[in-house]
Amino acid sequence: MSKRAEMIKELLDMQKKFIAYDKAQEGGFEMADYYVDDPSHPLYNYREDYNELAMKIVDQAHEDRGSNR
């Protein structure tokens, strides 16, 4: 599996975990959970980690095509 495919798989796994967390909450997902600052919380650093990985994929795609973002 290529490095890009591994990163995409990781993004999809993160999405699945997020959806599972959302479904497990009584009354739905709370936005406060999205910005949580507790390292023991399941969504700790989710936004940052997801965004960083997504940008690596975008950068790699641009590098492969010789284009700029």
C-alpha positions as CSV (number, residue, x, y, z in Angstrom):
1,M,0.0,0.0,0.0
2,S,1.4,3.4,-0.9
3,K,2.1,6.1,1.7
4,R,-0.8,8.2,0.4
5,A,-3.2,5.2,0.5
6,E,-2.1,4.6,4.2
7,M,-2.8,8.2,5.0
8,I,-6.2,8.1,3.4
9,K,-7.0,4.9,5.2
10,E,-6.0,6.6,8.5
11,L,-8.3,9.6,7.7
12,L,-11.2,7.2,7.0
13,D,-10.5,5.4,10.3
14,M,-10.5,8.7,12.1
15,Q,-13.9,9.5,10.5
16,K,-15.3,6.2,11.6
17,K,-14.1,6.7,15.2
18,F,-15.7,10.2,15.2
19,I,-19.0,8.9,13.9
20,A,-19.0,6.1,16.4
21,Y,-18.3,8.6,19.2
22,D,-21.2,10.8,17.9
23,K,-23.6,7.9,17.8
24,A,-22.7,6.8,21.3
25,Q,-23.6,10.2,22.9
26,E,-27.0,10.6,24.5
27,G,-28.6,13.6,22.7
28,G,-25.9,13.8,20.1
29,F,-22.5,15.4,19.7
30,E,-21.6,18.5,21.6
31,M,-19.4,21.1,19.9
32,A,-17.5,21.5,23.2
33,D,-16.2,17.9,22.6
34,Y,-14.7,19.0,19.3
35,Y,-12.5,21.6,21.1
36,V,-11.8,19.5,24.2
37,D,-8.5,20.1,26.0
38,D,-8.4,16.9,28.1
39,P,-5.8,14.4,26.9
40,S,-8.0,11.5,28.2
41,H,-11.0,12.5,26.0
42,P,-11.5,10.4,22.8
43,L,-11.5,13.5,20.6
44,Y,-8.5,15.1,22.1
45,N,-6.5,16.8,19.3
46,Y,-8.9,15.2,16.7
47,R,-9.3,18.5,14.8
48,E,-5.6,19.2,14.7
49,D,-4.5,15.6,13.8
50,Y,-7.2,15.3,11.1
51,N,-6.3,18.6,9.5
52,E,-2.6,17.9,9.6
53,L,-3.0,14.5,7.9
54,A,-5.4,15.9,5.3
55,M,-3.0,18.7,4.5
56,K,-0.1,16.2,4.1
57,I,-2.3,14.4,1.5
58,V,-3.1,17.6,-0.3
59,D,0.6,18.6,-0.3
60,Q,1.6,15.2,-1.6
61,A,-0.9,15.4,-4.4
62,H,0.3,18.8,-5.5
63,E,3.9,17.6,-5.4
64,D,3.0,14.6,-7.6
65,R,1.3,16.9,-10.1
66,G,3.9,19.7,-9.9
67,S,1.2,22.2,-9.0
68,N,0.9,24.7,-6.1
69,R,-1.8,25.1,-3.5
